[in-house]
């Protein structure tokens, strides 16, 4: 069973407002769909990156089958 590939994107829709999004991609890296997106913008790129990274790790961990 294969899992979708995910990538984290940080966008700045308005100056000083940063939004993270998790994108599912195909095997060539083309975006297939937005899997998750921030509900509210962050005040800094770093804050959006940190939150998006935590969500990416959580999404990848949820896809990993348990070996227990």
N, C-alpha and C positions, 0 to 999 in steps of 0.2 A: 504494500500500500504506500503510495507516495503522498506527500503533504505539499500544499502550496508553498512556494517560496515567498517570503515576506521581505519588504524593505521599508525602512523608516524615512519619511520625508518631512522636512521642516519648511513651512511656507510662511511668508510674511504678507498676508492679505492687505494689511494697512501698516504704515510706518510705526514701528515699535510694538506691533502685535504679532506674536509668533504662534503658529498652530502646527502641531505634529499630526501626521497621518500614517497609518500602517497600510501599505499597499500589497495586495497579492499580485504576483507576477507569474508569467508563463516561463517555460524553460529557456527562453531567449531574453528574459529580463523586461519584457513589455508588461506594463501595468494592465491587469485584468479587471480588478475592482478595488475599491477602497474597503478595507476590512474594518478599520476603526479610525475615528478621528476625534481630536480633542473637542470637548463641548465648549470650552472657553479658551480664549487666547492667553498666552503667557506674556509677561512684560519683557522677557529676554529670550534670546536664542538658546542660551545655555539651559534655562529652566524648561523650555519646550523640549529640548534634546534629552534632558534627564528624564522627564516624564514619559516621553515617547519610547526611550530605551527601556524603561521599566515595563511598559505595556508590551513591547516587542518580546522581551524575555518571558513575560507571563504567557503571551500567546504561543510562543515556541514551546514552553514547558507544558502547556495544556495539550499540545499536539503529540508530545513524546509519550509512547505507551509505557505503562508501568511494568516493571519486571518483578513485582512482588507476587 
